[in-house]
Amino acid sequence: MNTTRRVLKRRFVIATLLTLASCLLFCHIAAADSPDHDSSGERQADSLQQSSAGPSLPARRGVDPPLSAGLKTDLPYKTETPESLYPMSPERKEELISYSRFRNIWRFASFLIGIGTLALILLTGLSAKLRDLACRIRLRFFAVWVFYIFISLVDYMLNLPFTIYRSFIVENNYGFLNQTFMQWWGENLLGLLLGLIVGIIPVWFFYWLVSKMKRWWLAFSLGAIPFVVILIVIVPVFVAPLFNKFEPLKDKQLEAEILALAESAGIEGSDIFQVDGSRQSSKVNAYVTGLFGTKRIVLYDTMIENFTLDEIRYVMGHEMGHYLMNHLWWGLAVAIIFIMFALWLMDKTIHGVIHRFRTRLGFDKLSDMASLPLVLIFVLVINFVFQPITNSASRYMERQSDKFGMDVTGVSGETAAVTFDKLSVYNLSDPDPHVLIEFWFYTHPALKKRTEFVRGYRR
């Protein structure tokens, strides 16, 4: 028994040291990785996205940014582009370098902060105490729900200073944010409330399966499919409108062009919406979301105001590629496979950790709801280590849509390159990331590669 404990402790220490060493290595790369090219690309700017405790769900796919010279298309939709942003000034270039470096470092900082706050809840015995408090409720479902609310609120408060710094102060300092602090915090609290309402379903299902089945990880993964599908269906209709106003395109010329493009691509009765993204931020974006009757393509008002007709047509062609090639379904399949693997791996490792530290943790089995912070730590670590696999699948689908956009629109390679350039300039996206940063974190190909592809595809 003592030998087994020593082995478990040694493995736990080695795994922790390797994770920290990896973070330090990547932080060094991130800090040294200064963009110095004028044509490149980076991951999509922050959006309403995924949980920090697991793989991203394929609910929405955004178009990514890049950076070239200062080219102009022959068919302008808008007759002018704000000179202060595009073509990019030296001052904007400095901001891009600074913002990109910060984001690269923050990827690791947020990972360590997430683990640190959960570990604090766990190792102080707070998780066990909150469990004891919640267990005063006799009905198991409501006891788990109350415990989940307690843990979520404590974790939220511990992370709040970091959230304010990253999502409000930094975004405001770089000129993106269009909200007061109270407006920003109100939306942040609304997101928390929605999480408390919806999040209990997978949490309760998890603990119910763990207490009933040996292969709970398989049952949970299969059960997650309808849950995720329902979320993807209802979010565009019931959740997203809580934060923004979605409406048909106001510009009828633009609407006619996009509908003609959709018809030529073989999409009938397609729903295309514009959203007041400028309500929160000056960043530009477009994405495809929803399933079945709620499937739609969404265009930010910031993009409508600042991009030419051909540039918007290329963006729409890219998004229609996601639509026609069923990338939402493929993304869902990748996510479910990853969830299954992550839970299987957790099942093989977490029991030994619980047994070894049961006295300190205040629980001795996974089915105890007090294990939730430990479960989330395992999910965070597994997601961090294996996200290059899921991100590789995402980058492949983005390359497919880049090609589809070129084929269906017939725009020139220079027009497509300028589209990427503008996205990079407006969103301050990393021009030419270190190969490891791209491999590990990017859901989209580096923009330098994307601009080179579209220029070479049709000169």
C-alpha positions in Angstrom: 0.0 0.0 0.0 2.8 2.4 0.9 4.6 1.6 -2.4 1.4 2.3 -4.3 0.9 5.6 -2.5 4.5 6.6 -3.3 4.0 5.8 -7.0 0.8 7.8 -7.2 2.4 10.7 -5.4 5.4 10.6 -7.7 3.2 10.5 -10.8 1.1 13.4 -9.6 4.2 15.5 -8.9 5.7 14.6 -12.2 2.5 15.5 -14.1 2.3 18.8 -12.2 5.9 19.7 -13.0 5.6 18.8 -16.6 2.4 20.9 -17.0 4.1 23.9 -15.3 7.2 23.5 -17.4 5.2 23.4 -20.6 3.4 26.6 -19.5 6.7 28.3 -18.8 8.1 27.2 -22.2 5.1 28.5 -24.0 5.0 31.8 -22.0 8.6 32.3 -23.1 7.7 31.7 -26.7 4.6 33.9 -26.4 6.6 36.8 -24.8 9.2 36.6 -27.5 6.8 36.1 -30.4 6.5 39.7 -31.7 4.6 40.0 -35.0 6.9 41.6 -37.5 5.3 40.8 -40.9 2.7 42.8 -42.8 0.7 39.9 -44.0 -0.4 37.1 -41.7 -3.1 35.8 -39.4 -4.3 34.7 -36.1 -7.1 33.1 -34.2 -10.6 34.6 -34.1 -11.1 37.4 -31.7 -12.9 36.7 -28.4 -16.6 36.0 -28.6 -19.6 34.5 -26.6 -17.8 31.2 -26.6 -16.8 28.2 -24.7 -16.5 27.2 -21.2 -13.0 27.3 -19.8 -13.5 23.8 -18.5 -13.8 21.9 -21.7 -13.6 21.7 -25.4 -15.4 24.3 -27.5 -18.8 23.5 -28.8 -19.5 23.9 -32.5 -22.2 26.5 -31.9 -20.5 29.1 -33.9 -17.6 29.5 -36.2 -16.0 32.9 -36.9 -14.0 34.2 -39.8 -10.4 34.8 -38.9 -8.2 37.9 -39.5 -4.9 38.8 -41.4 -2.6 41.6 -42.5 -1.2 42.7 -45.9 -0.3 45.9 -47.6 -3.1 48.4 -48.3 -4.9 47.0 -51.3 -8.2 48.2 -52.5 -10.9 46.4 -54.4 -12.5 47.6 -57.6 -16.1 47.2 -56.4 -16.5 49.2 -53.3 -19.6 48.7 -51.2 -18.6 51.5 -48.8 -16.9 54.4 -50.5 -14.5 55.0 -47.7 -12.6 53.2 -44.9 -11.6 55.0 -41.7 -8.0 56.1 -42.4 -7.1 55.7 -38.7 -7.5 52.0 -39.0 -7.0 50.8 -42.5 -4.5 50.8 -44.1 -2.7 50.1 -40.9 -0.7 53.0 -39.4 2.6 52.5 -37.5 0.7 53.3 -34.3 -1.9 50.6 -35.0 0.9 48.2 -35.8 2.4 48.8 -32.3 -1.0 48.2 -30.7 -1.3 44.9 -32.7 2.1 43.7 -31.5 1.3 44.6 -27.9 -2.2 43.1 -27.9 -1.1 39.9 -29.6 1.7 39.4 -27.1 -0.7 40.0 -24.2 -3.2 37.5 -25.6 -0.5 34.8 -26.1 0.7 35.2 -22.5 -2.9 35.3 -21.2 -3.7 31.9 -22.7 -1.4 30.4 -20.2 -2.2 32.7 -17.4 -5.9 32.0 -17.6 -5.2 28.3 -17.6 -3.1 28.5 -14.4 -5.6 30.9 -12.8 -8.5 28.5 -13.6 -6.6 25.6 -12.0 -5.5 27.8 -9.0 -9.0 29.0 -8.1 -10.4 25.5 -8.3 -7.5 24.1 -6.3 -8.1 26.7 -3.6 -11.7 25.7 -3.3 -10.7 22.1 -3.1 -7.7 22.2 -0.8 -9.2 24.6 1.8 -12.0 22.1 2.4 -14.5 24.6 1.1 -15.9 22.2 -1.4 -16.6 19.6 1.3 -18.2 22.2 3.5 -20.4 23.4 0.8 -21.4 19.8 0.1 -22.4 19.3 3.7 -24.5 22.5 3.5 -26.2 21.5 0.3 -26.9 17.9 1.6 -29.4 19.4 4.1 -31.8 19.2 1.1 -33.1 15.7 0.8 -33.9 15.6 -2.9 -30.6 14.7 -4.6 -31.2 16.8 -7.7 -31.8 20.0 -5.8 -29.0 19.2 -3.4 -26.6 18.9 -6.4 -28.1 22.1 -7.9 -27.6 24.1 -4.8 -24.0 22.8 -4.4 -23.3 23.6 -8.1 -24.6 27.2 -7.5 -22.4 27.5 -4.4 -19.3 26.4 -6.2 -20.0 28.5 -9.3 -20.5 31.6 -7.3 -17.4 31.1 -5.2 -15.4 30.4 -8.4 -16.9 33.5 -10.1 -15.9 35.8 -7.2 -12.4 34.4 -7.1 -12.0 34.9 -10.9 -13.8 38.3 -11.0 -10.7 40.5 -10.6 -9.0 38.6 -13.5 -12.2 38.7 -15.6 -12.5 42.5 -15.1 -8.9 43.0 -16.0 -9.0 40.8 -19.2 -12.5 41.5 -20.5 -13.1 45.1 -19.5 -9.8 46.9 -18.7 -7.7 45.5 -21.4 -10.4 45.6 -24.1 -11.2 49.2 -23.1 -7.5 50.2 -23.2 -7.1 48.9 -26.7 -10.2 50.8 -27.8 -12.5 47.9 -28.5 -15.1 48.2 -25.7 -18.3 50.2 -26.3 -19.8 49.7 -22.9 -19.7 51.2 -19.5 -18.6 49.0 -16.6 -22.1 48.5 -15.4 -23.3 47.6 -18.9 -20.4 45.1 -19.3 -21.0 43.6 -15.8 -24.7 43.3 -16.4 -24.1 41.1 -19.4 -21.5 39.2 -17.5 -23.9 38.5 -14.7 -26.6 37.5 -17.2 -24.1 34.9 -18.6 -23.5 33.6 -15.1 -27.2 33.3 -14.4 -27.7 31.3 -17.7 -24.8 29.1 -16.7 -26.4 28.4 -13.3 -29.7 27.4 -14.9 -28.4 25.3 -17.8 -25.2 23.9 -16.2 -26.9 21.8 -13.6 -28.2 19.4 -16.3 -24.8 18.0 -17.3 -23.5 18.2 -13.7 -26.4 16.3 -12.2 -26.3 13.8 -15.1 -22.6 13.2 -14.5 -22.9 12.4 -10.8 -26.0 10.3 -11.4 -24.1 8.1 -13.9 -21.0 7.9 -11.8 -23.0 6.5 -8.9 -24.9 4.0 -11.2 -22.5 2.8 -13.9 -19.0 1.5 -14.2 -18.6 2.9 -17.8 -20.2 6.2 -16.9 -17.8 8.0 -19.2 -19.3 6.3 -22.3 -22.9 6.9 -21.2 -22.2 10.6 -20.4 -20.6 11.1 -23.8 -23.5 9.6 -25.7 -26.0 11.5 -23.5 -24.2 14.7 -24.2 -25.1 14.5 -27.9 -28.8 15.5 -27.6 -28.0 18.0 -24.9 -25.4 19.8 -27.1 -27.7 19.6 -30.2 -30.5 21.2 -28.3 -28.2 23.9 -27.1 -27.0 24.7 -30.7 -30.7 24.8 -31.8 -32.0 27.1 -29.1 -29.0 29.4 -28.4 -29.5 31.5 -31.7 -33.2 31.9 -31.0 -33.5 32.3 -27.2 -30.0 33.1 -25.8 -28.1 35.2 -28.3 -31.0 37.8 -28.5 -30.6 38.4 -24.8 -27.3 40.1 -25.6 -27.8 41.5 -29.0 -30.4 42.5 -31.6 -30.7 40.2 -34.6 -32.6 41.4 -37.6 -32.7 41.0 -41.4 -30.2 43.0 -43.4 -31.3 46.6 -43.6 -29.3 47.3 -46.8 -31.4 45.7 -49.6 -28.6 45.9 -52.2 -26.4 43.9 -49.9 -29.2 41.5 -49.1 -29.9 40.9 -52.8 -26.2 40.3 -53.5 -25.9 37.8 -50.6 -29.1 36.0 -51.5 -28.0 35.7 -55.1 -24.7 34.2 -53.9 -26.6 31.8 -51.6 -28.7 30.7 -54.6 -25.7 30.1 -56.8 -24.2 28.0 -54.0 -27.3 25.9 -53.7 -28.7 27.3 -50.5 -32.4 27.9 -50.6 -34.4 29.9 -48.1 -31.2 30.8 -46.2 -31.5 33.1 -43.1 -29.0 35.9 -43.0 -29.0 38.3 -40.1 -27.1 41.4 -39.1 -26.3 41.8 -35.4 -25.5 45.0 -33.5 -22.1 43.7 -32.4 -21.0 47.3 -32.0 -23.1 47.4 -28.9 -20.3 45.6 -27.1 -17.2 46.0 -29.2 -15.7 47.5 -32.4 -14.4 44.2 -33.5 -15.7 42.7 -36.8 -16.9 39.2 -37.3 -19.3 36.9 -39.1 -20.3 33.3 -38.3 -22.6 30.4 -39.0 -24.7 28.9 -36.1 -27.7 26.9 -35.3 -29.1 23.6 -36.6 -32.3 22.6 -38.4 -34.7 25.5 -38.4 -32.5 27.8 -36.5 -29.5 27.5 -38.9 -28.3 31.0 -39.9 -25.4 33.2 -41.1 -24.8 36.3 -39.0 -23.0 39.4 -40.1 -21.7 42.0 -37.6 -22.8 45.6 -38.2 -19.2 46.6 -37.8 -18.3 44.6 -40.8 -21.1 46.0 -42.9 -19.9 49.5 -42.1 -16.2 49.0 -43.0 -16.0 46.3 -45.7 -16.5 46.6 -49.4 -19.2 44.5 -51.2 -16.7 42.0 -52.7 -15.1 41.6 -49.3 -18.4 40.9 -47.6 -19.3 38.5 -50.4 -16.1 36.6 -49.8 -16.8 36.4 -46.0 -20.3 35.2 -46.8 -19.0 32.6 -49.2 -16.6 31.3 -46.5 -19.5 31.0 -44.1 -21.7 29.3 -46.7 -18.9 26.8 -47.0 -19.3 25.9 -43.3 -23.1 25.7 -43.9 -22.9 23.4 -47.0 -20.1 21.1 -45.8 -21.9 20.5 -42.5 -19.0 21.7 -40.4 -21.3 22.2 -37.4 -22.1 18.5 -37.4 -18.4 17.6 -38.0 -17.5 19.9 -35.2 -20.0 18.3 -32.9 -18.7 14.9 -33.7 -15.1 15.9 -32.9 -16.3 17.5 -29.6 -18.2 14.3 -28.6 -15.2 12.1 -29.4 -12.9 14.4 -27.4 -15.3 14.4 -24.4 -15.5 10.6 -24.5 -11.7 10.3 -24.5 -11.2 13.0 -21.8 -13.7 11.3 -19.5 -12.2 7.9 -20.1 -8.7 9.2 -19.3 -10.1 10.9 -16.2 -11.7 7.7 -15.1 -8.4 5.9 -15.3 -6.5 8.5 -13.2 -8.8 10.4 -10.9 -9.7 7.6 -8.5 -6.1 7.2 -7.5 -5.7 10.9 -6.7 -8.9 10.9 -4.7 -7.8 7.8 -2.7 -4.4 9.3 -2.0 -5.6 12.7 -0.8 -9.0 11.7 0.5 -8.4 13.1 4.0 -7.3 16.5 2.7 -10.0 16.7 0.2 -12.9 15.7 2.4 -14.3 13.0 0.1 -13.3 9.5 -0.9 -15.1 8.7 -4.1 -15.8 10.4 -7.4 -19.6 10.1 -7.0 -19.4 12.6 -4.1 -20.5 16.0 -5.4 -17.6 17.6 -3.5 -15.3 16.2 -6.2 -16.6 18.8 -8.7 -13.6 21.2 -8.5 -11.2 18.2 -8.9 -13.2 17.0 -12.0 -13.0 20.5 -13.5 -9.2 20.6 -12.9 -8.8 17.3 -14.7 -11.0 18.5 -17.6 -8.9 21.8 -17.8 -5.6 19.9 -17.9 -6.8 17.3 -20.4 -8.2 20.0 -22.6 -5.0 22.0 -22.4 -2.8 19.0 -23.3 -4.9 17.6 -26.1 -6.4 20.7 -27.7 -4.0 20.6 -30.6 -5.9 17.6 -31.9 -9.3 19.3 -31.9 -7.8 22.6 -33.1 -6.2 20.7 -36.1 -9.6 19.5 -37.1 -11.0 23.0 -36.9 -8.1 24.5 -39.0 -8.8 21.8 -41.6 -12.4 22.9 -41.9 -11.4 26.5 -42.1 -9.1 25.8 -45.0 -12.0 24.0 -46.8 -14.2 27.1 -46.3 -11.5 29.5 -47.5 -11.3 27.5 -50.7 -15.1 27.3 -51.0 -15.3 31.0 -50.6 -12.9 31.6 -53.5 -14.8 29.1 -55.7 -18.4 30.3 -55.1 -17.7 34.1 -55.2 -15.1 34.3 -58.0 -13.4 37.2 -56.2 -9.7 37.9 -56.9 -7.0 36.6 -54.6 -6.1 40.2 -53.8 -9.7 40.9 -52.7 -9.7 37.9 -50.4 -6.3 38.8 -49.0 -7.5 42.4 -48.3 -10.5 40.9 -46.5 -8.2 39.0 -44.2 -6.0 42.1 -43.8 -8.9 44.2 -42.6 -10.0 41.6 -40.2 -6.5 41.5 -38.7 -6.2 45.3 -38.5 -9.7 45.9 -37.0 -9.3 43.0 -34.5 -5.6 43.5 -33.7 -4.9 39.8 -34.6 -1.5 38.2 -34.4 0.1 38.4 -37.8 2.6 35.5 -37.8 2.5 33.5 -34.7 5.2 31.1 -33.5 4.6 27.6 -35.0 3.9 26.1 -31.5 1.4 28.8 -30.6 -0.5 28.2 -33.8 -0.3 24.4 -33.4 -1.5 24.5 -29.8 -4.1 27.2 -29.7 -5.3 28.3 -33.1 -8.7 27.1 -34.3 -8.0 28.9 -37.7 -4.8 28.7 -39.8 -2.4 31.5 -39.3 -3.4 34.5 -41.4 -0.1 34.7 -43.3 -0.8 31.2 -44.6 -4.4 32.1 -45.5 -3.4 35.3 -47.4 -0.7 33.3 -49.2 -3.2 30.7 -50.1 -5.9 33.0 -51.6 -3.3 35.0 -53.5 -1.8 31.9 -55.0 -5.3 30.3 -55.6 -6.4 33.0 -58.1 -3.9 35.6 -59.2 
